[in-house]
Amino acid sequence: MRTDKDLSRREFIKAGTTGIFLAGLQFTLPAPLWALTANNGIIPGSPRNRYDLAIGYSPFQVDGRPGTATAINGTVPGPLIHLREGDDVELNVTNLMMDSEHVSIHWHGLLVPFRMDGVPGVNFDGIPPGETYEYRYRVKQAGTYWYHSHSAFQEQTGTYGPLIIDPLDGEPFKYDREHVIVLSDWSFEDPDTIFRHLKLVGHYYNFQRRTLGDFVDDVQERGFKDTLKERMAWGRMRMSPVDLLDVTAYTFTYLMNGHSPAMNWTALFNPGETVRLRFINASTMTIFDVRIPGLDMDVVMADGKAVRPVPVHEFRIGVAETYDVLVRPGEDRPYTVFAEALDRSGYTRGTLSPEPNLEAPVPELRSRPVRRLDDIGMGGMDKTFFGMGGGKMDMKNGGRMQHDGKQMQHDGGEMKMQEKSGSHSSRHDPRIPGPNGPKPFMPEKGKSNVAMVIMNPKYRLDEPGIGLGEDGWRVLTYDDLISTEPQIYSDVVDREMTVNITANMERYMFSFDGKKFSEHPGPYLFRHNERLRLFLVNHTMMEHPIHLHGMWMQLENGADKLPFKHTILTKPGEVLSVLITPIEKGDWAFHCHLLYHMEAGMAQVVRVA
């Protein structure tokens, strides 16, 4: 005789869509207390040093439509974990999904021993069905963070939640009330189906294609010749300038604390208060642009670390990033908290309100941005084309590949390097640190993992990003971030290293240095306690949020006190550098935090020894 525990995942999903639940319950569990609508904010209380978390299938409804989530303690998002800096904590995670291979929890951005980091296949084996894993570590930091599964596509189906840590010596700024705002994307499609669609057709979910009308508009603005050249260049690359996000509102519903826009999650305030909003982008594939019409925001934390307050009207938040802002609503009226997808295919929203059941006007979606060749570091490529092997071939120069201002000419099977007169390189930009800059990237001949190589990557930390900065609003840039945290690491750089962000989007292949995760011969090697300058060069036409586990990346943005980041949103055609001091030995994950990009190969292991 079968018990409820013997239900297969497929049977459970089917049961969830007909309103049946484990143990005969006929309702969907509510959101956790911190995420309920019309709430007063995080209730002040003592942080705990022990939590018990159970991951299992639970019904989950969006706009009345039922589905099934891989929920934590039965809710999406999961419980708010509240810790204190300096405490020794115990977090017990149990796998209730009896048909799963394993589950896991990664404490995103936390400095923990590598066996506690929670990445199956890298630093532990995962949590088998029916078993519990005890995470134990000392909390070494404070601020706003989050946690999520690092197993299969469980993050897409609801296995994530917020994590806040009280500082040992008090907050660096004053406020009267605080709310956590977790942004995410939900689909009723099975994530394996989404991934299969993307592998078959990379723009499967993108219906915002360019039209004949767009061509006519471009001709009127830029002239027929320049428009035709650019269209032909995109065609030779087999790419589209409107492929901004791989997965769109066609299948995604964008959520704020588990609520759809129609569900209108509401956070309460009293006029005249200073309100702290802890924004967490827990989505799998969606970069959001956030604003609160009628309210100025002061950005006071980035990725859990305090920064000099930056007054803004809007900020872009990459997948896995966190930003804390202070707002001061003086009027006795509601305000819309608006988070718009980068590709403008959809949005989520909530309301900051003096009382329940109020709404403010919801902004209209802005026009879809369109990338230009200059936006991806490919200006002036009308005489060139790109091969699937990743080489930029100059057909008026004997078919020579060009890399970083040099020509590489095949001569009897030998590749020779020659300086190209008059060339320019990112290393000549004084904002790029180091004596030499990033090393030139030379993809392997014939490899299909690299569709293009950026010849002249640019410093772009002072740019807000595509689709931003043209509304007359103050928009946050990485250049604005100045840390107010102690600079505890050495100023002396011991070594430099370059990692190239590469892709063949037509074949939906993503990689580092032209190699998918399965193709790397071994991990990247970091030396314990060295001061490493890591250059990241984005050779793709998309933004990639790059996350390094187990250690801080300090972004070299010219500030006298460099900001700390655990996740960095790299722009197309960009070169940036970070300083790293590896303090914990062991193996650590390094990957793009767009879940399907990571699954498609943009991941590697960093070994600290």
N, C-alpha and C positions, 0 to 999 in steps of 0.2 A: 504494500500500500504506500503511495507517494504522500509525502508531506509538502507543506508550502515551500520548504527549503529546497525541494527537488525541482521546482519550477525552473525552466530554462530562461535565459535572457529574452529570447524571442517570444516565448509564451507570456513572460511578464509584461513586456512592452505591449503585446496584444491585450492583455488584461487591463493594463493601465489606461488604454484608450476606450475601454468600456466601463471605466469607473470602478473596477475591482481593485482592492488593495490587500496587502498581506494582512493576515489575521482577520479578514473579513471586514476591515474598515472601508467605508464607502465615501471618503472625502480626501482632499489633498491637504497635507499638513501645511500650516500657515508659515509665513516668513519668520525668521528669527526675530526676537524682540527688537534688536537694534535696527532692523530693516522695515519694520511695520510703518505703514503710512500714517501721517499726522502724529508723528512721535516727537517727543520733546528733546531728542538728542541722546547722546551717550550718557547714561546715568552715572554720575560720579560714584565710584566705588573702589574697593581695593582690588588691585590686580591679583590674579591667582597664579600659582606655580604648578598646577596640575590640570590637565584637560583630558577627557576621554572622547574620542572622535570615532564614529562608525560610518563607513562608506557602504552604501547599499542603494538598490533601486527604490525610487519613490515617485509617485505621481507628481506631475508638475503642470500647472495650467498657465497659459498665456492668453489673455483676452478670451477666456472661456474655452479655449481649445485644449484638450488634454494631451499630455505626452508623458514620457518617463525620463527621469533624471538619475544620474549617478550622484546622489545627494550625500551631504555630510550631516549626520544626525537628523536626516529627513528633510532638510531645507536647502534651498538655493536662493542666495548664496548660503554658505555654511555659517556656523556660529562665529561671533566676534571673539577672537582670542585676545585677552588683555594681560600683558606681562609687564614686568618691571626690570629695568636695567640693573644688572648685577645679581639677579636671582638665579638659582639653579632650578630648572623647570623639568617637568616630566609630561610628555604628551603621548598618550597611548592611542594608536590608530588601529582599528579592527576592520578586517575585510569581510563584509557580509554578502558579497556578490559571489555566490557559490560556483558560478560558471566562468568566472574571470580567471585569467592567468595570474594576475597580481594587481595590487593597488599600491599607491604610494602617496606621500605628501612631501613636497619640497617647500621649505620655509624661505620664500623668495626674498633675497637681499640680506639674509641674516648670516653673520659670521659664526659658523658652527664647525665642530670636528667633521671631517669628511664622511665618516660613517653615519652621521646624522643628517646629511644633506638631502637624502631621499630621492636619488636618481637610480632606478633599476639599471643594472648592467654597467654602471660606472662606479658607484660607491656602496651599493648594497644590492640584494637580490630581489627586492620587492616584497610585498606582504601577500603570502598565498591565501586562498579562500579559507575562511574560518579562523585565521590566525591574527594575533595582535603583535604589533611592533612598538617597542618603547623607545621614543626619542627622548634623549636626555642631554641637556647642554646648559651652559651658563650664558645668560643673555648679556651681550657685550655692547649693546647700542640702544638707542631710543628712537622713536618716531613712528611713521606710518608705513606699514608693510602689508604683505598678503601671503597666502599659502595656497597651493594648488597641487593637483596630481601631476606626476611626471610619467604616468603609465598610459600607453595607447592614446586614445582620444578622450579620456575621462574629463579632462579640463573643459572640452567643448560641451560635454553633457552635464556640467554642473558642479564638478568637484573643485571648488575654490571658495575662499572666504577671506575676510579682512583680519589683520593682525596689527594691534597697536601696542606700543611699548612706552611706559612712563619713564621719563628721565630720572636719574638718581638725584640730581640737584635742582629739580624744578624746570618748568618750561622756559624757553628763551623769550617768550612773548606772552602777552596777556590777552585773554578772551573770556567771554561770559558763557558760551555754549558751544558745543561741537557736534557735528554730524559726519558720519562716514558715508561716502557716495561711491559705490562700486558700479562701474560701467562694464557691461558685458554684451555678448552677442549670443543669441539662442536660435537654433534651427530645429524644426521637427523632422528634418532629414537625418538619417543615420550618418555620422561623420565618415564612416568608411565609404558611403555612397558619394558624399561630397568630394572626398579625396580621389575617388575613381573618376568622377566627372572632370576634375581638374587635370588629372593625368591624361585623359583623352583629349580635352580641349581646354587650354589654359584660361581662356576668357569665357568659359561656359556660363558663368553667373553675371557677366557684364553685358548689359543690354544698352549701355549708354555709348553706342558707337557713333563715329562721325558720319555725317550725312552730306549730300550734295549741297544743301543749304549752308553747312559749315564751310565747305570749300569756297562757295561764293562769298561768304562773309570774310574769309581769310584773304581772298583776292582783293576785295575792296580795301582791306586794312593794310596788306603787305605787298600787293602787286602779284600778277599772275606768275612771273618767273620765279620769284622767291617761294611762293606757295607751292608751285609744282616741284621745285627742287626738294623742299622739305618733305612733301608727300612721298616722293620717290625714295628719299633717304629712309624714311620709316618703313617703306615697303621692302627695301633691300635688307633691312634688319629683321624683317618679319615680326615687327612689333607694332603696337598701337599706342599713340600718345595719350589715350584715354583709359588704358589699363592701369588704374590707380590702386585699386584693391582687388584681390583675386576673388573674394567672396563678398557678395553685396546684399542689399536689402531684398533682393529677389528671393533669397532663402532665409536671411537673418531677420529676426526681430531684435532691435537694440533695447537693452534693459538698463534700468537704473535701480539698483538694489532689488533685482528680481521682478521689477514692475515694467510693463510696457508703457509707451507714451500715453496710450488711452487709459491706463490704470492710474496715472498721475501720482506717483510717489510724492508725498508731501512732508516737509520738514518745518517745524514750528520755530518761531523766534518772537521776541518782544522788541518793538521798535526802540532803537537806540543802543541795542546790544552789539557787541563785537562777536561775530560767529566764526568759528573755525570749521572749514569744510575740508575733509580729508578725501581727496579724489584718488581712486585706484582704478587703473584700466586693467580689468581682469578678463578682457575679451581674448578670443583666440586669433582673430584676423583683422580687427578693426581699429584704426587710428582715429581718434576723436578730436574735434576742435570744440572747446568748451567756452561758453560765455554766459553771463547773467545780465540780460539787457536791463539797464537802469542802475546797475551796481558796479562800482569799481572793485577790483580784487587786488590784494597784496599777496604775491607768492612769497611764502616764508619758509617752505621746505621743499626740497626736491629729492625724491627717493629716500625719504626718511631723515635726511640731513639738513640742518638749518642753513639758510642762505640769507644774505642781506635782502630785506624786503624789496620786491620789485612790483611797482604798480602797473597793472595791466587791465585790459578789457577782455582779452581772449588769450588762450594758450592751447597749444597742440600737445596731446598726451599720447605717446606711443604705447603699444601693447606692453604691459608689465611695468610701466612707469607709475610713480605716485607723485602727486603735488598737493601740498597743504596751502590753502589760501585763507586769508581773513577778509570778511566782508562786514560792512556796517550799515545795515538797512535802517535808515532813519524814518522812513514813511510807514504808516500803518496800512500797508497794502501788500499783495502777493508779488513775487518775482519768479520768472521762469528760469530754471537751471537747464540750459540747453546744450546738448552734446551732439554735434553734427558729424556724421561719418566723413572722412577725408574726400571720398568720391562723390559726396552729396546725394547718395542713393537713399539715405534715410537718416533718422536721428532717434535719440531718446531724450526724454525731458522729465523733469519733476518740478515741484513748486516749493519755494521758500516763502512761508506764509505766516501771518500773525495769528491765524486761526484755521481750523480744518475746513475742507470743502470749498476752498477758494482757488481760482485759477487766474493766471495772468496771460496776456496774449502770447501765443507761441509763434516765433519767427518763421518765415517761409524758408525753405531750403534755398541756398544760394546756387548759382549756376555751377555746373560741373567744370572743374579746372581742366585745362588741356596742356600737356607738357610740350615745351619747345625743345629743339635739339640743344640749345644752350643750357636748358634746365638739367640735362643729364650729362653735361660735359662733352657734347658732341657737336658743337657749333662748327660750321664750315666743312661738313662731311659730304658735300654734294659730289665730290670726286672720288669717293671711297665706297666700299661695301664691306659687309661683315660676313665671314664664313662661319659655319657651324663649329669650326675648330677654335674660334675665338680670336682670330687674327684680323687686324684691320689691314686690308690690302689696298695699296695705292696703285690703281691700274695705269696711271700715267708715270709710274716710277718703277717699271719692271716687275710689278707684282711683289713688292717688298713689304714685309710686315713692319709696323712701326711701334716702338715701345718707348715711352717716356723721353721723347725728343731724340731718339736714336733710330737708325735704320738697321734692320736685321735682314741680311741678304743671304739666301740659300746659294751656296757655291759648292757643287760637288758633294752635297749631303751635309756640309758643315755650315753652321749658322754663324755669320760674322757680324760684329757690332760696329757701326760707324756713326759718328756724331752727325747730326743733321743741323746744318747751319740755320741760324735764325729761329730755332725751336725754343719753346718755352715749357717749363715744367713747374709743377706745384712746389718743388723744393725752392724755387726762387721767390715764393711768397714769404715775406718776413714773418708772417703769422704762423707758418709751419715751423715748429721747433726742430732742433737737432742740426748737426752739421751737414747731413746728407739728405734728409727727408726719407720718404718711403722707398723701398727698393722697387725697381721696375718689375712688372709682372710678365712672365713668359709662359703662357699656357702650353701644355703638351700638344704636339702636332697631332691633329686628327681627333682630339677629344671633343665630344659633343656636349660636355657640361658647361661650356663657356661660349656664349653667343656674341659677346662683345667685350672689348677691353678699352677702358678709358685712357686716352693718351695724356690728358692734362687734367687730372682731378683737382678740384678747387677747395679752398677753405670756405666753408659755408655755415659756420657756427653763428654768424651774424644774420642769417636769413631765417625768417619764421617758417618757411616752407611753402610749397605750391598751394595756391588758393587763398593765401593769407597775406595781410599787409596792404590790401588795396581798398579797405573799407573806411579808412580814416581812424581806425582804432589802434590802440597800443597793444602790440602782440608780443608775447614772450619769445625770446630767442635764447639759445644756449650761451651766447656771449653775455647775457644779462646776469648769469648765475655767479655770484661771488660768495664763497663759503664764509660762514661765521664759526665754523668748527675748528678746533685745534688742528694744526697741520703737523701730524705726528710722525710723518715719514721723511726720509732724507730728500734733500734737493738734488743730490748728485746722482745722475743717471749712469748706471753700470752697463746697460746694454740696450740696443734697439732691435725691434723685430717688426715685420710687416705681415699683416694678414689681409688677403684680398677677398672681398665679398663678390661672389661670382654666380652666374645663373645662365640657363638657357630656358627662357620663359615659355617659348613655343612648345618645348618638350617637357615642361614643368620639372626641370632639374635645378636644384639649388645647392650651393657648395661653398666651401672655403678653399681658396687657392686652386680652384678648378677641380677639386676632388670632393665627391660626396663622402659622407661619413664612412660608408663601407669601403671606400677606396684609399683612405689615408693609411700609410704604412705604419703609423704609430702616433702617439699623442704629441701635442705641442709641449715642449719642455720649458718650464719656468724654474728658476733657481730659488730656493728658500731664502727669504729676506733680501733678495736682490731688488734694486730699483730699476724697473724695466719700463722703457718707453715703447708702447705698442701703437703702431700706425694701423688704422683701419681705412681701407680704400674700397669704395663701393663702385664696382664695375657693372652695376645693373641700373635699370631705369625705374626702380621702385625703392621706397623707404624700407629699411630693415631695422627693427629694434634688436640690438645685439646685447645679449646677457652673458655675463661671466659669473659663475658661481664661486663662492668661497672667499672672495676678496673684493676690495673696492677698486674701481677705476676712477682716477682723478682726471677730469677733462681739462686738457691744456687749451684754455680759451683766452689766455692773456691776463687773467685775474691775478692779483697778488696772493689771494688765497683760493686755490683751485677747488671747484665743487666736486663732491663725491657722487658717483653714480654707480648703480648696479646694472642699469640698462640704458643703452644709448641709441637713440633713433638716428640712424645714418641716412643722409639724403642721397639721391642719385648723383653720381659723378663727384662725390665728396671724398676728401681725405681729411681725417682728423687724427689726433693723437691723445693717448691717455697714459698716465703714469700709474704703475701697479707695484705694490710690495706684497708678494705672496707670504703670508704669515702662518698658514696651516699646510703641512705636508699632506700629500695624498692626490687622488684623481678627482678632477672637477669638470663639470659640463660647461661647454662654451657653445652658444648656439643663437640662431635667430629665434625670437620669441613669437613669430608668426607660426602657429602650430603646424600648418600644412607645409610650410617651407622647411621647418625642422625635420618633419617626417620625410620630405623629399630629398634630404641630404645636407642641409645647411647646419651642421653640427660637428663638433670635434671634442676631444678630451684634452684637458690641460693637466699635465702631471707636474706637481710641485715636489722637488726632491733636493 
